[in-house]
Amino acid sequence: MSDKSSKKSTVLLTPSVFAVEDTYHIMVRIEYPSLVFAKIGDEEYFDESNGIMCSQSLVHRVVVPMEELDRAGEYTLCVRPIIERLPYFTKTEPIKEYKYNFFPVPDGKIRAYHISDAHNLIDGPVTAAKTFGEFDFLILNGDVINHSGDPSKFENIYIICAELTGGEKPVVFSRGNHDMRGDFAEKFAEYTPNSNGKTYYTFRLGRIWGVVLDCGEDKPDDHAEYGYTVACHQFRKRQTAFLKSVIEEKAKEYEADGIDTKLVICHNPFTRIIKPPFNIEKEIYSEWARLLREHIKPDLMICGHFHDTAVWEAGGEFDDLGQPCNIVVGSDINMDTGHFTGCGYIFSKDKTEVIFTDSEGKSSDPIKVK
């Protein structure tokens, strides 16, 4: 065993288990180059690229079938540290195994907690979530970090997941506009859950079905702040086509057996149009709203971005483009004091309630939103 590896732990944080389509992405921060795979029952699933085990990234991703992990209720993360990777006779250390329980979303009452716009804060969002109490899955809805200026920024995402889920509960993840800024923004999908590189996708957790949408930046692509580094207009057009494909596959998606709650997860509540330069993409966002409203018919849209905690009713004051449903804006932050407010959800089969909780241990009364 080399001195380098013997003096360091291998797994820095417990894994995060992200829900993407009909799979879980088990993602884990490793301290130094290693080969990683997961065991579920007798089956092994590898972090590999076209048959080559990955070792260069310190954030590893193992994609496993959702059905298999839900059924097993446990998984074993296997890490083989590399001493020296060579063209021939690579030198490795013995496998280290880390076993975790896993709790799939239950069939009855489901509790979830939403964190958005943490902007690198950790203690406040974690305390606010713990104020809500036990929950069945976590929603991280964009701008968890302040920017993507270097890979270390991504670690805060995994710290929050580790603190709140311990690798034992699912997480739904979406990207925010601040996540698109900095040297490593183009690598964001490599460090976070995605569907074949795309930051928009559907998911299912028990009787809940959802679609994650990504508005990208919040100003025109040619705005001076971006310095020609974004191309979000075409990116949004691709999501229009994506929504249409979801509708075509509705029998396998939101109309599948057992689904009774449909969610939209999106950092930016795109149906509200505000003053320039933020008044962008009215045509595209109106089409998204129409497709959702007329076809998918979601029960609730969960957002952040505005640093507020509020319920926007369809047809209400902030409905500029035809909301497909009620919107909950579920995060508020004071960067000077570190005060943070997030949002807990209680999904029953006949209603949904939200409770806003903060980093001082305070909770609002339940608000019925469905």
C-alpha positions in Angstrom: 0.0 0.0 0.0 1.4 3.4 -1.0 1.9 6.1 1.6 -0.4 8.4 -0.3 -3.4 6.1 -0.1 -2.8 4.6 3.3 -3.0 8.0 5.0 -6.3 9.0 3.4 -9.8 7.9 3.6 -11.5 6.8 0.4 -15.1 8.0 0.6 -15.2 11.6 1.8 -19.0 11.8 2.1 -21.8 9.3 2.1 -23.3 8.7 -1.4 -26.2 10.7 -2.8 -28.9 8.7 -4.6 -30.5 10.8 -7.3 -33.8 9.9 -9.1 -33.5 10.2 -12.9 -36.2 8.6 -15.1 -36.4 4.9 -14.0 -32.9 4.8 -12.5 -31.0 6.0 -9.5 -27.7 7.7 -9.9 -25.6 6.8 -6.9 -23.0 9.5 -6.8 -20.1 9.8 -4.4 -17.1 12.0 -3.7 -13.8 10.1 -3.5 -10.7 11.6 -2.1 -8.2 10.2 -4.6 -8.3 8.1 -7.8 -10.3 4.9 -7.4 -12.5 2.4 -9.3 -16.1 2.4 -8.1 -19.0 0.0 -8.4 -22.2 -0.9 -6.5 -23.6 -4.2 -5.6 -27.4 -4.7 -5.3 -28.1 -8.3 -4.4 -26.0 -10.5 -6.7 -25.7 -7.8 -9.4 -22.8 -5.4 -9.9 -23.1 -1.9 -11.5 -20.0 0.0 -12.5 -18.9 3.5 -13.0 -17.6 2.9 -16.5 -17.4 4.5 -20.0 -17.9 2.1 -22.8 -16.4 -0.7 -20.8 -13.5 1.3 -19.2 -13.7 1.8 -15.5 -13.5 5.5 -14.6 -10.9 6.8 -12.2 -10.0 10.4 -13.1 -13.0 12.2 -11.7 -13.3 12.4 -7.9 -17.1 12.4 -8.2 -18.2 8.9 -9.3 -21.6 8.0 -10.7 -23.1 4.5 -10.7 -26.4 4.2 -12.5 -28.7 1.4 -11.1 -32.3 0.3 -11.9 -34.7 2.1 -9.6 -36.9 -1.0 -9.3 -33.9 -3.2 -8.2 -32.7 -0.8 -5.4 -36.3 -0.2 -4.2 -36.8 -4.0 -3.9 -33.4 -4.7 -2.2 -33.6 -1.9 0.3 -29.8 -1.8 0.5 -26.7 -1.4 -1.6 -22.9 -1.8 -1.1 -20.6 0.8 -2.5 -17.3 -0.8 -3.6 -14.2 1.3 -4.0 -10.8 -0.1 -5.3 -8.2 2.6 -4.8 -5.6 3.0 -7.6 -1.9 3.2 -6.7 -0.8 3.8 -10.3 -2.9 3.4 -13.5 -0.7 2.0 -16.2 -1.2 0.8 -19.8 -0.3 -2.6 -18.5 -0.6 -4.1 -15.0 -2.3 -1.2 -13.2 -1.5 -1.2 -9.5 -4.5 -1.2 -7.2 -5.3 -1.7 -3.6 -7.9 -4.2 -2.2 -11.6 -3.2 -2.4 -13.1 -1.3 0.4 -16.9 -1.9 0.9 -19.4 0.5 2.4 -22.9 -0.8 3.0 -26.0 1.4 3.1 -29.7 0.9 3.8 -32.1 2.5 1.3 -35.6 3.5 1.9 -37.8 3.9 -1.2 -40.6 6.4 -1.1 -43.6 4.8 0.7 -47.0 4.2 -0.8 -49.0 6.2 1.7 -48.4 9.7 3.0 -45.1 11.1 1.5 -43.0 13.8 3.1 -40.4 15.8 1.1 -38.2 18.7 1.7 -37.2 21.4 -0.8 -34.0 23.5 -0.7 -33.2 26.1 -3.4 -30.9 29.1 -3.5 -28.6 28.0 -0.7 -25.8 29.9 -2.5 -23.1 27.9 -0.7 -24.8 28.0 2.7 -24.9 24.6 4.4 -25.8 25.0 8.1 -28.9 27.1 7.5 -30.5 24.9 4.9 -29.7 21.8 6.8 -31.2 23.2 10.1 -34.3 24.3 8.2 -34.8 20.8 6.8 -34.3 19.2 10.2 -36.9 21.6 11.6 -39.4 19.9 9.2 -38.5 16.5 10.6 -38.2 13.2 8.9 -38.9 13.1 5.1 -38.9 10.5 2.4 -37.1 12.4 -0.4 -35.1 15.6 -0.8 -35.5 18.2 -3.6 -32.5 20.3 -4.4 -33.8 22.9 -6.8 -31.0 25.0 -8.3 -28.4 27.5 -7.0 -27.4 25.3 -4.2 -23.9 26.6 -5.0 -23.2 30.3 -5.8 -21.4 29.6 -9.1 -19.4 26.8 -10.9 -16.0 28.6 -10.7 -14.1 25.5 -9.7 -14.8 21.8 -8.8 -14.7 22.4 -5.1 -18.0 24.3 -5.4 -19.9 21.1 -6.2 -18.9 19.6 -2.9 -21.6 21.7 -1.0 -24.3 19.8 -3.0 -23.0 16.5 -1.7 -22.5 17.8 1.9 -26.1 18.8 2.1 -27.2 15.4 0.7 -25.0 13.6 3.1 -26.2 15.5 6.1 -29.9 15.1 5.3 -30.2 11.7 3.6 -27.1 9.7 4.6 -27.2 7.9 1.3 -30.4 6.2 2.3 -33.1 8.3 0.6 -33.7 9.6 -2.9 -32.9 13.1 -4.1 -34.5 15.0 -7.0 -32.1 17.6 -8.4 -32.4 20.6 -10.8 -30.0 23.2 -12.1 -30.3 26.9 -11.4 -29.1 29.9 -13.3 -26.1 30.6 -11.0 -24.9 27.1 -11.6 -24.3 28.1 -15.2 -21.5 30.6 -14.3 -17.8 30.0 -14.0 -15.0 27.9 -15.5 -16.6 24.6 -14.7 -20.2 25.4 -15.6 -19.7 23.4 -18.9 -18.8 20.4 -16.7 -21.8 20.8 -14.4 -23.7 17.8 -15.7 -20.6 15.6 -15.1 -20.8 16.4 -11.4 -24.5 16.1 -11.0 -27.4 13.8 -12.1 -28.4 14.0 -15.7 -30.1 12.0 -18.4 -27.5 11.3 -21.1 -25.9 14.7 -20.4 -29.3 16.5 -20.3 -30.2 18.5 -17.2 -34.0 18.0 -17.8 -35.8 14.6 -17.4 -38.7 12.9 -15.8 -38.6 10.8 -12.6 -40.9 8.6 -10.6 -40.9 8.0 -6.9 -43.6 5.7 -5.8 -47.0 7.2 -6.7 -45.3 10.6 -7.5 -44.3 11.4 -11.1 -42.4 14.5 -11.9 -40.6 16.4 -14.7 -37.5 18.5 -14.1 -37.2 21.5 -16.4 -34.2 23.8 -16.8 -34.7 27.4 -17.8 -31.0 28.1 -18.0 -30.0 31.7 -17.5 -32.5 34.4 -16.7 -31.4 37.1 -19.1 -30.9 37.2 -22.9 -28.0 35.1 -24.2 -26.2 38.2 -25.5 -26.4 40.0 -22.1 -23.0 41.5 -21.2 -22.9 39.7 -17.9 -22.4 36.4 -19.7 -19.7 37.4 -22.1 -21.0 35.2 -24.9 -20.7 32.0 -22.8 -24.3 30.9 -22.9 -26.6 29.5 -25.6 -29.8 29.0 -23.8 -32.4 29.8 -26.5 -31.7 26.7 -28.4 -31.4 24.7 -25.2 -35.0 25.8 -24.2 -36.3 24.9 -27.7 -35.0 21.4 -27.2 -37.0 21.2 -24.0 -40.1 22.1 -25.9 -39.5 19.1 -28.1 -38.7 17.0 -24.9 -42.1 17.9 -23.4 -43.8 16.9 -26.6 -42.0 13.5 -26.5 -43.1 13.0 -22.9 -46.7 13.6 -23.9 -46.3 11.1 -26.7 -45.1 8.6 -24.1 -47.8 9.5 -21.6 -48.8 5.9 -21.0 -45.3 5.2 -19.7 -44.9 8.5 -18.0 -47.5 10.5 -16.1 -50.4 8.1 -17.0 -48.6 5.0 -15.8 -50.4 2.8 -13.3 -50.2 3.9 -9.7 -49.5 7.6 -10.2 -51.8 10.1 -8.4 -49.5 13.1 -8.0 -47.7 15.0 -10.8 -45.0 17.6 -10.1 -43.0 20.1 -12.1 -39.6 20.8 -10.6 -38.0 24.0 -12.0 -35.7 26.5 -10.4 -37.2 29.5 -12.2 -41.0 29.9 -12.2 -41.1 30.7 -15.8 -44.7 31.8 -16.1 -44.0 35.0 -14.2 -42.6 37.8 -16.4 -40.8 40.6 -14.7 -39.0 43.8 -15.8 -36.2 43.8 -18.4 -33.7 42.3 -18.9 -35.4 39.3 -17.2 -38.5 39.4 -19.5 -37.3 36.7 -21.9 -38.7 33.8 -23.9 -42.4 34.6 -23.6 -43.2 32.5 -26.7 -41.2 29.4 -25.5 -42.4 29.7 -21.9 -46.0 30.1 -22.9 -45.7 26.9 -25.0 -44.2 25.1 -22.0 -47.1 26.3 -19.9 -49.6 25.3 -22.5 -48.2 21.8 -23.0 -48.2 21.2 -19.2 -51.6 22.7 -18.7 -53.5 21.0 -21.5 -51.7 17.6 -21.5 -49.7 16.7 -18.5 -51.9 18.6 -16.0 -49.6 18.7 -13.0 -50.8 19.1 -9.5 -48.1 21.4 -8.4 -45.0 23.3 -9.6 -42.1 23.6 -7.2 -39.7 26.5 -7.7 -37.1 28.8 -6.2 -35.1 31.7 -7.8 -37.1 34.6 -6.3 -35.8 34.2 -2.8 -39.3 34.1 -1.3 -41.7 31.7 0.3 -45.1 31.9 -1.2 -47.9 30.1 -3.0 -48.8 31.6 -6.4 -52.3 30.4 -7.4 -53.1 29.7 -11.1 -54.8 32.8 -12.5 -53.4 34.9 -9.7 -51.3 38.1 -9.4 -48.1 36.5 -10.8 -49.6 34.3 -13.5 -48.5 36.1 -16.7 -48.3 33.1 -19.1 -51.0 30.7 -17.9 -49.7 28.6 -15.0 -50.4 25.0 -15.4 -51.2 24.7 -11.7 -50.4 26.4 -8.4 -46.7 27.3 -7.9 -44.9 27.1 -4.6 -41.8 29.3 -4.4 -40.0 27.6 -1.6 -36.8 29.2 -0.5 -35.7 32.4 1.1 -32.2 33.4 2.1 -30.4 36.3 3.9 -26.8 36.2 2.8 -25.7 38.6 5.5 -27.1 36.7 8.4 -27.2 33.1 7.0 -30.9 32.9 7.8 -32.6 30.4 5.5 -36.2 29.2 4.9 -37.1 26.1 2.9 -40.3 24.2 2.3 -41.6 20.9 3.5 -44.3 19.0 1.5 -46.8 16.4 2.7 -48.3 14.5 -0.2 -51.5 12.7 0.7 -53.5 10.9 -2.0 -56.3 13.5 -1.8 -54.3 16.7 -0.9 -50.9 18.3 -0.7 -49.8 20.6 2.1 -46.7 22.8 2.5 -44.9 24.0 5.6 -42.2 26.6 5.5 -39.5 26.0 8.0 -36.4 28.1 8.8 -32.9 27.9 10.3 -34.1 29.2 13.6 -36.4 26.3 14.1 -39.7 28.1 13.2 -42.4 26.5 11.2 -45.5 28.0 9.4 -48.9 26.5 9.7 -49.7 23.9 7.0 -51.0 25.4 3.7 -53.1 23.3 1.5 -52.0 23.7 -2.2 -53.7 20.8 -3.9 
